[in-house]
Amino acid sequence: MSGNAILSEAGAFAASDVVQGLKKAMRRMAASVVVVSSRQNDTRFAMSASAVTSLSVDPPSLLVCVNQSASVFPVLLARHDFAVNVLSVIHQPLSVACSGTQSGESRFAIGNWVDDPETNVPYLQDAQASLICAVDLVQRYGTHPAVIAWQTDNELACHDTSPSYTEAARERFGKWLATRYGEVERLNTAWGNVFWSMEYRRFDEIGLPNRTPTDANPSHWLDFRRFMSSEVASFHGLQGDLIRAHAPGRDLLHNFMGFFTSFDHYEFAESGLDVAAWDSYPLPRTEVLWFDDAEKHRWARTGHPDIPAFNHDLYRGVGKGRMWVMEQQVGPVNWAPYNPVPKAGMARLWTWEAFAHGAELVSYFRWRQAPFAQEQMHSGINAPDDKLTAGGHEIARVARELENFDQAAAARTKHAPVALLFDYPADWIVQIQRHGADFDYQRLVFEWYSCLREMGVDVDMLPATADLSGYRLVVACADPVLA
């Protein structure tokens, strides 16, 4: 749901200057919680919302995401007027109340609420900013010239969220197996279920592999991993179909995470992806990978040099030549064991390195550092006081350099002489039965990649199913399944 702002920051400047008002309000909204408020007849409604962002200044517009089950949702559809109130730290009790601890009119007992004289919409008088908006549906912005692409979800499978061991998952897994094998006898043969007398009579007898009393059949686990991967791809495909129905001609992308293999990113891309984007954090990724302490110390402020390059080449392959960096590290982050400040010049170097590997676009996380909550120690282009950080100054320099950059020439990519296979099912197979405590498929492929890069060789990273004709050398590292 989107809204066109028709009133600017409360009490700070002329209500007629909507564009400037929207800009001032947005500077505060980036690090704040907002409350959306409206009225239906004599009943007022309010809810806390974190998914609010500016969409354009021409027309001045916000994008406001509201759950259809929220009490305010039917009011917004029927009424079309609402207020977006940007809270400050003194409004924390109001934010909590509007998040579900209270309901209805009781939410308005906190704060100084008044009614807009034109629309009669309630807004918070002492908010950092209040914007009175008129509802406009998403269909309009599907073809808005300011919207060039849509990203589905965010970092799918992060925090181990792709596995599901519910009854619904078991039922869908059984149906997936029936589609894959057709007859249960074929599954029994493929899995080798004669061992330990594990033959199944029907697909609905098959449980989830985490519920076996001892080691599950590795083929059971492998098919479950395949099933999980197909579910993630199907979920993306559903989102993509909905977006394309309202936004024809726009790129569809997702921001993957390097070294996360819980689903097959190649398969995911086949479910309707135009661009493969990924989130690049060289310093913390160096901290959490397999490197020994000496290596981590050596690359503490630059990141291991092959980490960004490896993933640029991987996701260029996933995107079939189209790759973006959706989150590029700018300064110190918050989630690694140690989070040093990048060495001077690294943000600029990482940006140009991405372009050298074929990136069409590099964006940064984050625009402004928030001084609170889980990522308060995660820096951005701007500090909380709206001043450029050291990384922000480097990004500004890159922007100036790009003004004289021949982007058309850079877009002319060539076929690398070497193909390095990176296969997600291969990684799953190694994880299921590692057969060596320190054996790691990703590490092996990465070390081969590093070796090739040290030789000065450009590399295309491809799935095991890719057409490999035209390559002078193909490197396949411990790939147990080659089709």
SULRA-V504261 format. One record per pair of residues at least 4 apart in sequence whose C-alpha atoms are under 8 Angstrom apart, sorted by sequence separation. I is the first residue (numbers start at 1). J is the second residue. D is the distance in Angstrom with one decimal. If there is no record, write none. Layout:
BEGIN
I|J|D + I|J|D
END
This chain:
BEGIN
9|13|6.9 + 13|17|7.6 + 17|21|6.1 + 18|22|6.0 + 19|23|6.3 + 20|24|6.3 + 21|25|6.1 + 22|26|6.0 + 23|27|6.4 + 24|28|7.0 + 25|29|6.2 + 26|30|6.3 + 28|32|6.5 + 29|33|7.0 + 39|43|5.6 + 40|44|6.4 + 56|60|5.5 + 57|61|6.2 + 66|70|7.0 + 69|73|7.0 + 71|75|7.5 + 72|76|6.2 + 73|77|6.5 + 74|78|6.1 + 75|79|5.6 + 76|80|5.1 + 87|91|5.9 + 88|92|7.5 + 91|95|6.3 + 92|96|6.3 + 93|97|6.1 + 94|98|6.1 + 95|99|6.2 + 96|100|7.1 + 97|101|5.0 + 98|102|6.5 + 102|106|6.4 + 103|107|6.0 + 105|109|7.3 + 106|110|8.0 + 115|119|7.9 + 116|120|4.8 + 136|140|7.3 + 137|141|7.8 + 138|142|6.4 + 139|143|7.5 + 140|144|6.5 + 143|147|7.2 + 157|161|4.8 + 158|162|7.8 + 165|169|6.0 + 166|170|6.4 + 167|171|6.3 + 168|172|6.3 + 169|173|5.9 + 170|174|6.3 + 171|175|6.5 + 172|176|6.1 + 173|177|6.2 + 174|178|6.2 + 175|179|6.3 + 176|180|6.2 + 177|181|6.0 + 178|182|5.1 + 182|186|7.5 + 183|187|6.9 + 184|188|6.3 + 185|189|6.3 + 186|190|6.1 + 187|191|6.0 + 188|192|5.8 + 189|193|6.6 + 193|197|6.4 + 194|198|5.9 + 201|205|7.1 + 202|206|7.6 + 207|211|7.2 + 208|212|7.8 + 212|216|5.9 + 216|220|6.6 + 217|221|6.6 + 218|222|6.1 + 219|223|6.1 + 220|224|6.2 + 221|225|6.2 + 222|226|6.3 + 223|227|6.0 + 224|228|6.1 + 225|229|6.2 + 226|230|6.2 + 227|231|6.2 + 228|232|6.4 + 229|233|6.3 + 230|234|6.0 + 231|235|6.1 + 232|236|6.4 + 233|237|6.1 + 234|238|6.2 + 235|239|6.5 + 236|240|6.1 + 237|241|6.1 + 238|242|6.5 + 239|243|6.2 + 240|244|6.0 + 241|245|6.2 + 242|246|7.0 + 243|247|5.8 + 244|248|5.1 + 261|265|7.8 + 264|268|6.2 + 265|269|6.1 + 266|270|6.6 + 267|271|6.9 + 268|272|7.8 + 269|273|4.8 + 281|285|6.0 + 282|286|6.1 + 283|287|6.5 + 284|288|6.4 + 285|289|6.2 + 287|291|7.7 + 291|295|5.8 + 292|296|6.3 + 293|297|6.0 + 294|298|6.1 + 295|299|6.3 + 296|300|5.6 + 299|303|4.8 + 303|307|7.4 + 305|309|7.2 + 306|310|5.7 + 307|311|6.5 + 308|312|6.0 + 309|313|6.2 + 310|314|6.1 + 311|315|6.0 + 312|316|6.0 + 313|317|6.4 + 314|318|6.3 + 315|319|5.9 + 316|320|6.0 + 317|321|5.9 + 319|323|5.9 + 329|333|7.8 + 335|339|7.5 + 342|346|6.3 + 345|349|6.1 + 346|350|5.9 + 347|351|6.3 + 348|352|6.4 + 349|353|6.0 + 350|354|6.2 + 351|355|6.6 + 352|356|6.1 + 353|357|6.4 + 354|358|6.5 + 355|359|4.6 + 372|376|4.7 + 379|383|7.1 + 382|386|5.3 + 383|387|5.5 + 388|392|5.0 + 389|393|6.3 + 390|394|6.6 + 391|395|6.3 + 392|396|6.2 + 393|397|6.3 + 394|398|6.4 + 395|399|6.3 + 396|400|6.5 + 397|401|6.2 + 398|402|6.1 + 399|403|6.8 + 400|404|7.7 + 401|405|6.6 + 406|410|6.5 + 407|411|6.1 + 408|412|7.0 + 423|427|6.7 + 424|428|6.4 + 425|429|6.2 + 426|430|6.4 + 427|431|6.2 + 428|432|6.1 + 429|433|6.4 + 430|434|4.7 + 435|439|7.5 + 440|444|6.3 + 441|445|6.4 + 442|446|6.0 + 443|447|6.1 + 444|448|6.3 + 445|449|6.2 + 446|450|6.2 + 447|451|6.2 + 448|452|6.3 + 449|453|6.2 + 450|454|6.1 + 451|455|6.5 + 452|456|6.7 + 453|457|5.4 + 462|466|6.3 + 8|13|7.6 + 29|34|7.4 + 39|44|4.3 + 40|45|7.8 + 55|60|7.7 + 56|61|5.3 + 68|73|5.7 + 75|80|7.7 + 76|81|6.6 + 87|92|7.9 + 96|101|6.6 + 97|102|5.0 + 98|103|7.2 + 102|107|6.0 + 108|113|7.0 + 115|120|5.1 + 116|121|5.3 + 125|130|7.6 + 142|147|7.3 + 156|161|7.6 + 157|162|4.8 + 164|169|6.2 + 165|170|6.9 + 177|182|7.8 + 178|183|6.8 + 181|186|6.0 + 188|193|5.0 + 189|194|7.7 + 193|198|4.7 + 194|199|5.9 + 200|205|6.6 + 216|221|6.9 + 244|249|7.7 + 263|268|7.8 + 268|273|7.6 + 269|274|7.7 + 286|291|7.2 + 291|296|6.2 + 299|304|5.4 + 316|321|4.9 + 317|322|7.9 + 334|339|6.4 + 342|347|7.8 + 354|359|5.3 + 355|360|6.8 + 370|375|7.2 + 371|376|4.9 + 382|387|5.3 + 383|388|6.2 + 388|393|6.1 + 429|434|7.7 + 430|435|7.7 + 434|439|6.5 + 452|457|5.6 + 453|458|6.9 + 8|14|7.7 + 9|15|7.8 + 15|21|7.7 + 38|44|5.9 + 39|45|5.8 + 55|61|5.4 + 56|62|7.2 + 67|73|7.0 + 68|74|7.8 + 76|82|6.9 + 97|103|7.6 + 115|121|5.4 + 116|122|6.2 + 124|130|6.8 + 141|147|7.0 + 156|162|7.5 + 178|184|7.3 + 181|187|5.9 + 188|194|7.2 + 193|199|5.0 + 200|206|7.1 + 210|216|7.4 + 244|250|7.6 + 316|322|5.6 + 333|339|5.9 + 355|361|7.6 + 370|376|5.3 + 371|377|7.6 + 382|388|4.4 + 383|389|5.9 + 434|440|7.8 + 452|458|7.7 + 453|459|7.9 + 468|474|7.5 + 8|15|5.6 + 37|44|7.4 + 38|45|5.3 + 54|61|6.2 + 55|62|5.1 + 66|73|6.6 + 115|122|4.3 + 116|123|6.9 + 123|130|6.6 + 193|200|7.9 + 209|216|5.7 + 269|276|7.4 + 316|323|4.9 + 332|339|5.6 + 355|362|7.9 + 369|376|6.7 + 381|388|5.9 + 382|389|5.4 + 452|459|7.7 + 7|15|5.6 + 8|16|7.9 + 13|21|7.2 + 37|45|5.5 + 38|46|6.5 + 54|62|4.4 + 55|63|5.9 + 87|95|7.9 + 114|122|5.5 + 115|123|6.1 + 209|217|7.8 + 315|323|6.1 + 332|340|5.6 + 354|362|7.4 + 369|377|7.7 + 370|378|7.9 + 381|389|5.7 + 7|16|7.5 + 8|17|7.2 + 37|46|4.2 + 53|62|5.7 + 54|63|6.0 + 98|107|6.1 + 113|122|6.3 + 114|123|5.7 + 123|132|8.0 + 256|265|7.9 + 287|296|6.2 + 332|341|4.8 + 369|378|6.4 + 380|389|7.2 + 381|390|7.9 + 431|440|7.9 + 8|18|5.4 + 36|46|5.5 + 37|47|6.6 + 52|62|7.0 + 53|63|5.3 + 97|107|5.9 + 113|123|5.6 + 114|124|6.5 + 286|296|6.4 + 331|341|5.8 + 332|342|6.6 + 369|379|5.1 + 381|391|6.0 + 382|392|6.3 + 430|440|7.3 + 449|459|7.9 + 7|18|6.2 + 8|19|7.9 + 35|46|6.5 + 36|47|5.4 + 52|63|5.6 + 53|64|6.8 + 113|124|4.6 + 114|125|6.3 + 121|132|7.6 + 188|199|5.7 + 209|220|6.3 + 312|323|7.4 + 331|342|5.8 + 351|362|6.6 + 368|379|7.3 + 369|380|5.1 + 380|391|7.6 + 381|392|4.1 + 430|441|6.6 + 6|18|6.4 + 8|20|7.8 + 9|21|5.4 + 35|47|5.4 + 36|48|6.3 + 51|63|7.9 + 52|64|4.6 + 112|124|5.7 + 113|125|5.7 + 188|200|6.8 + 209|221|5.9 + 240|252|7.0 + 330|342|8.0 + 368|380|5.0 + 369|381|7.7 + 380|392|7.3 + 381|393|7.8 + 5|18|7.2 + 8|21|4.3 + 9|22|7.2 + 35|48|4.3 + 36|49|6.7 + 51|64|6.1 + 52|65|6.4 + 94|107|7.1 + 111|124|6.8 + 112|125|5.6 + 286|299|7.5 + 287|300|7.7 + 366|379|6.9 + 367|380|5.4 + 368|381|5.9 + 369|382|6.4 + 371|384|6.4 + 427|440|8.0 + 7|21|7.7 + 8|22|5.9 + 34|48|5.9 + 35|49|5.8 + 51|65|5.5 + 112|126|6.3 + 286|300|7.6 + 366|380|4.4 + 367|381|5.1 + 368|382|4.5 + 369|383|5.3 + 370|384|6.0 + 381|395|7.7 + 427|441|5.5 + 9|24|7.2 + 33|48|7.3 + 34|49|5.5 + 111|126|7.6 + 185|200|7.9 + 209|224|7.5 + 365|380|6.1 + 366|381|6.2 + 367|382|6.0 + 368|383|5.7 + 369|384|5.3 + 426|441|7.5 + 427|442|6.9 + 9|25|5.9 + 33|49|6.8 + 34|50|6.5 + 49|65|7.7 + 94|110|5.8 + 184|200|6.9 + 185|201|7.9 + 208|224|7.7 + 283|299|7.7 + 331|347|7.6 + 364|380|7.7 + 365|381|7.8 + 368|384|6.1 + 5|22|7.3 + 8|25|7.4 + 33|50|5.9 + 49|66|7.5 + 93|110|7.5 + 94|111|7.0 + 184|201|6.7 + 283|300|6.3 + 286|303|5.7 + 330|347|5.5 + 364|381|7.6 + 465|482|7.4 + 34|52|7.7 + 184|202|6.1 + 283|301|6.5 + 285|303|7.6 + 286|304|6.0 + 329|347|7.0 + 368|386|7.1 + 464|482|6.2 + 465|483|6.1 + 184|203|6.2 + 254|273|7.6 + 283|302|6.4 + 284|303|7.7 + 464|483|7.0 + 91|111|7.4 + 252|272|7.5 + 253|273|5.6 + 256|276|7.4 + 258|278|6.9 + 282|302|7.3 + 283|303|4.3 + 252|273|5.5 + 253|274|5.9 + 254|275|7.4 + 255|276|6.9 + 256|277|6.0 + 257|278|5.6 + 258|279|7.2 + 282|303|4.7 + 283|304|7.5 + 286|307|7.6 + 251|273|7.9 + 252|274|5.2 + 253|275|4.9 + 254|276|6.2 + 255|277|4.6 + 256|278|4.4 + 257|279|5.6 + 258|280|7.6 + 282|304|6.8 + 285|307|7.8 + 328|350|7.9 + 30|53|7.8 + 251|274|5.6 + 252|275|6.4 + 253|276|5.9 + 254|277|5.8 + 255|278|4.5 + 256|279|6.4 + 257|280|7.8 + 328|351|7.8 + 422|445|7.1 + 29|53|7.8 + 251|275|6.9 + 253|277|6.5 + 254|278|7.6 + 255|279|6.3 + 47|72|7.2 + 178|203|6.4 + 282|307|6.3 + 45|71|7.4 + 46|72|6.7 + 177|203|7.1 + 191|217|7.4 + 282|308|6.3 + 26|53|7.7 + 45|72|5.8 + 281|308|8.0 + 26|54|6.7 + 175|203|7.4 + 191|219|5.4 + 280|308|6.5 + 174|203|5.5 + 191|220|7.0 + 325|354|7.4 + 420|449|7.5 + 174|204|5.7 + 232|263|7.2 + 174|206|6.5 + 236|268|7.5 + 240|272|6.5 + 445|477|6.1 + 171|204|7.2 + 174|207|8.0 + 229|262|7.2 + 230|263|7.8 + 240|273|8.0 + 278|311|7.9 + 444|477|7.0 + 23|57|8.0 + 38|72|7.3 + 229|263|4.3 + 233|267|6.8 + 237|271|5.1 + 325|359|6.8 + 328|362|7.0 + 330|364|6.7 + 22|57|7.5 + 37|72|7.8 + 40|75|6.2 + 228|263|6.8 + 229|264|5.8 + 233|268|4.5 + 236|271|7.0 + 237|272|6.0 + 323|358|6.7 + 324|359|5.0 + 326|361|7.9 + 327|362|7.6 + 328|363|6.1 + 329|364|6.4 + 330|365|7.0 + 39|75|7.2 + 170|206|8.0 + 232|268|7.3 + 233|269|7.8 + 236|272|7.9 + 322|358|7.5 + 323|359|5.0 + 324|360|5.6 + 325|361|6.3 + 326|362|6.2 + 327|363|5.7 + 328|364|4.5 + 329|365|6.2 + 330|366|7.7 + 441|477|7.9 + 38|75|7.3 + 170|207|6.2 + 225|262|7.6 + 226|263|7.7 + 230|267|7.6 + 234|271|6.9 + 278|315|7.2 + 321|358|7.7 + 322|359|7.2 + 323|360|6.2 + 324|361|5.0 + 325|362|4.7 + 326|363|5.1 + 327|364|4.7 + 328|365|5.8 + 441|478|7.4 + 19|57|6.0 + 22|60|6.9 + 38|76|7.3 + 81|119|7.1 + 83|121|6.7 + 85|123|6.7 + 170|208|6.1 + 225|263|7.4 + 229|267|7.8 + 230|268|7.7 + 233|271|6.0 + 277|315|6.9 + 322|360|7.2 + 323|361|7.8 + 324|362|6.0 + 325|363|6.2 + 326|364|6.6 + 327|365|4.9 + 19|58|8.0 + 40|79|7.0 + 82|121|6.1 + 83|122|7.1 + 84|123|7.7 + 85|124|6.2 + 88|127|6.7 + 229|268|7.7 + 276|315|5.8 + 301|340|6.3 + 326|365|7.9 + 327|366|7.7 + 418|457|7.4 + 420|459|6.7 + 422|461|6.4 + 423|462|7.9 + 39|79|7.8 + 81|121|6.9 + 82|122|8.0 + 83|123|5.9 + 87|127|5.3 + 88|128|6.2 + 276|316|6.9 + 300|340|7.0 + 301|341|6.4 + 302|342|6.0 + 417|457|7.6 + 418|458|6.7 + 419|459|5.8 + 420|460|6.2 + 421|461|5.7 + 422|462|5.9 + 423|463|5.3 + 19|60|6.0 + 86|127|5.7 + 87|128|5.9 + 301|342|4.6 + 302|343|6.0 + 334|375|6.4 + 417|458|6.7 + 418|459|5.1 + 419|460|4.8 + 420|461|4.8 + 421|462|5.0 + 422|463|5.5 + 423|464|5.9 + 18|60|7.2 + 85|127|6.1 + 86|128|5.4 + 87|129|7.6 + 276|318|6.2 + 301|343|5.1 + 308|350|7.7 + 312|354|6.7 + 316|358|7.2 + 334|376|7.8 + 416|458|5.4 + 417|459|6.8 + 418|460|6.3 + 419|461|5.7 + 420|462|6.3 + 421|463|5.5 + 422|464|6.9 + 38|81|6.8 + 39|82|7.7 + 85|128|7.5 + 86|129|5.2 + 165|208|6.9 + 276|319|4.5 + 316|359|7.9 + 334|377|5.2 + 348|391|7.8 + 416|459|5.5 + 417|460|7.9 + 419|462|6.7 + 421|464|5.8 + 38|82|4.7 + 85|129|5.9 + 86|130|6.2 + 275|319|5.3 + 302|346|6.5 + 309|353|7.6 + 313|357|6.7 + 333|377|6.3 + 334|378|5.1 + 347|391|5.8 + 416|460|5.8 + 37|82|5.7 + 38|83|6.3 + 85|130|4.4 + 165|210|7.9 + 274|319|6.8 + 280|325|6.8 + 309|354|7.6 + 312|357|6.1 + 332|377|7.7 + 333|378|4.2 + 415|460|7.7 + 36|82|6.9 + 37|83|5.1 + 84|130|5.6 + 85|131|6.5 + 177|223|8.0 + 273|319|7.5 + 276|322|6.4 + 277|323|5.5 + 278|324|6.7 + 279|325|6.0 + 280|326|7.9 + 281|327|7.9 + 308|354|7.8 + 312|358|7.7 + 332|378|6.2 + 333|379|6.0 + 344|390|7.8 + 345|391|7.9 + 348|394|5.4 + 36|83|5.6 + 37|84|6.7 + 48|95|5.8 + 83|130|6.5 + 84|131|5.2 + 275|322|5.2 + 276|323|5.0 + 277|324|4.5 + 278|325|5.2 + 279|326|5.6 + 280|327|5.9 + 281|328|6.3 + 282|329|7.4 + 312|359|7.6 + 331|378|7.7 + 332|379|5.8 + 347|394|6.3 + 348|395|6.1 + 351|398|7.8 + 36|84|4.8 + 37|85|7.7 + 48|96|7.8 + 83|131|5.4 + 84|132|6.5 + 274|322|7.4 + 275|323|5.6 + 276|324|6.4 + 277|325|5.3 + 278|326|5.7 + 279|327|4.4 + 280|328|4.9 + 281|329|5.1 + 288|336|6.7 + 309|357|7.2 + 331|379|5.5 + 347|395|6.9 + 35|84|6.0 + 36|85|6.3 + 83|132|4.4 + 84|133|7.4 + 269|318|6.6 + 275|324|6.9 + 277|326|5.7 + 278|327|6.9 + 279|328|6.1 + 280|329|6.2 + 284|333|7.4 + 287|336|6.4 + 288|337|7.6 + 330|379|7.0 + 331|380|6.5 + 345|394|6.7 + 348|397|7.7 + 419|468|7.4 + 34|84|6.5 + 35|85|5.1 + 48|98|5.1 + 82|132|5.8 + 83|133|5.8 + 269|319|6.8 + 287|337|6.8 + 330|380|5.9 + 348|398|6.3 + 34|85|5.3 + 35|86|6.8 + 47|98|4.6 + 48|99|5.3 + 81|132|7.1 + 82|133|5.3 + 173|224|7.2 + 176|227|6.9 + 284|335|7.2 + 285|336|7.7 + 287|338|7.1 + 330|381|6.5 + 360|411|7.8 + 429|480|7.9 + 34|86|4.5 + 35|87|7.3 + 46|98|6.2 + 47|99|6.2 + 81|133|5.7 + 82|134|6.5 + 266|318|5.3 + 284|336|5.1 + 358|410|7.7 + 419|471|6.4 + 426|478|7.6 + 33|86|6.2 + 34|87|5.5 + 81|134|4.6 + 82|135|7.6 + 258|311|6.1 + 265|318|6.7 + 284|337|7.9 + 358|411|7.1 + 417|470|8.0 + 418|471|5.7 + 421|474|7.5 + 426|479|5.5 + 32|86|6.4 + 33|87|5.6 + 80|134|5.4 + 81|135|6.1 + 173|227|6.6 + 284|338|7.5 + 356|410|7.8 + 417|471|5.3 + 418|472|6.0 + 419|473|6.4 + 420|474|5.9 + 421|475|6.2 + 422|476|7.8 + 426|480|6.1 + 4|59|7.1 + 5|60|5.8 + 32|87|6.2 + 33|88|7.7 + 80|135|4.6 + 284|339|6.7 + 355|410|7.9 + 358|413|7.1 + 416|471|7.5 + 417|472|5.4 + 418|473|4.9 + 419|474|4.8 + 420|475|4.8 + 421|476|5.3 + 426|481|6.9 + 4|60|5.8 + 5|61|5.7 + 32|88|6.8 + 80|136|7.8 + 283|339|7.5 + 417|473|6.7 + 418|474|5.8 + 419|475|6.3 + 420|476|6.3 + 421|477|7.3 + 423|479|7.2 + 4|61|4.4 + 5|62|7.0 + 29|86|6.0 + 283|340|7.9 + 418|475|7.6 + 3|61|5.6 + 4|62|6.3 + 28|86|7.3 + 46|104|7.7 + 77|135|7.5 + 2|61|7.1 + 3|62|5.2 + 45|104|6.2 + 76|135|7.0 + 283|342|7.5 + 331|390|7.8 + 2|62|5.7 + 3|63|6.4 + 35|95|7.0 + 44|104|7.1 + 45|105|7.0 + 331|391|5.9 + 2|63|4.4 + 3|64|7.1 + 25|86|7.7 + 34|95|7.8 + 43|104|7.9 + 44|105|6.2 + 46|107|7.0 + 330|391|5.1 + 1|63|6.3 + 2|64|5.4 + 33|95|7.4 + 43|105|7.2 + 46|108|7.9 + 330|392|7.1 + 1|64|5.5 + 2|65|7.8 + 35|98|7.3 + 1|65|5.8 + 1|66|7.0 + 163|228|6.6 + 162|228|6.8 + 162|232|7.2 + 255|325|7.9 + 255|326|6.2 + 156|232|7.8 + 44|122|7.3 + 39|120|7.7 + 39|121|5.9 + 38|121|5.3 + 39|122|7.0 + 37|121|7.4 + 38|122|6.0 + 152|236|6.7 + 37|122|6.3 + 37|123|6.6 + 152|239|6.7 + 152|240|7.2 + 56|146|6.8 + 55|146|7.8 + 150|243|7.7 + 155|254|7.5 + 158|257|8.0 + 28|128|7.3 + 150|250|7.1 + 152|252|7.4 + 154|254|7.0 + 155|255|5.6 + 156|256|7.2 + 162|262|7.1 + 28|129|7.9 + 142|243|7.8 + 149|250|5.0 + 150|251|6.3 + 151|252|5.9 + 152|253|6.4 + 153|254|7.1 + 154|255|6.2 + 155|256|5.5 + 162|263|7.9 + 148|250|5.6 + 149|251|4.4 + 150|252|5.0 + 151|253|4.8 + 152|254|5.4 + 155|257|6.3 + 158|260|8.0 + 25|128|7.7 + 143|246|7.6 + 147|250|7.7 + 148|251|6.6 + 149|252|5.7 + 150|253|6.2 + 151|254|5.1 + 25|129|5.6 + 142|246|5.1 + 143|247|5.5 + 149|253|7.3 + 151|255|7.4 + 25|130|7.8 + 142|247|3.9 + 143|248|7.1 + 157|262|6.8 + 141|247|7.6 + 142|248|7.2 + 157|263|7.7 + 139|246|5.4 + 138|246|7.7 + 139|247|7.5 + 314|422|7.9 + 22|131|7.9 + 10|125|7.1 + 10|127|7.7 + 10|128|7.7 + 9|128|7.6 + 10|129|5.4 + 9|129|4.5 + 10|130|5.5 + 8|129|7.5 + 9|130|5.4 + 10|131|7.5 + 8|130|6.7 + 9|131|6.3 + 7|130|7.7 + 8|131|5.3 + 7|131|5.2 + 8|132|7.5 + 6|131|7.0 + 7|132|5.1 + 5|131|6.1 + 6|132|5.7 + 7|133|7.2 + 5|132|5.9 + 6|133|5.6 + 5|133|4.4 + 6|134|7.3 + 4|133|5.2 + 5|134|6.7 + 3|133|5.4 + 4|134|5.3 + 3|134|5.2 + 4|135|6.7 + 3|135|4.5 + 4|136|7.0 + 2|135|6.0 + 3|136|5.3 + 1|135|7.2 + 2|136|5.2 + 3|137|7.9 + 1|136|6.7 + 2|137|5.8 + 1|137|5.3 + 2|138|6.2 + 310|446|7.2 + 1|138|5.5 + 310|449|7.1 + 317|460|6.7 + 306|450|6.4 + 317|461|5.6 + 318|462|7.4 + 316|461|7.8 + 317|462|5.6 + 313|459|7.1 + 314|460|7.4 + 313|460|6.0 + 314|461|5.1 + 313|461|5.9 + 314|462|7.2 + 290|443|7.7 + 265|424|7.8 + 264|424|5.5 + 263|424|7.3 + 264|425|7.4 + 261|424|6.3 + 261|427|7.5 + 262|428|8.0 + 261|428|7.9 + 259|442|7.3 + 266|463|7.2 + 226|425|7.7 + 222|425|7.8 + 225|428|7.3 + 222|428|6.8 + 222|429|6.7 + 222|432|7.6 + 218|429|7.9 + 221|432|7.1 + 218|432|6.3 + 218|433|7.2 + 31|368|7.3 + 30|368|7.0 + 31|369|7.4 + 31|370|5.0 + 30|370|7.8 + 31|371|7.5 + 31|384|7.9
END
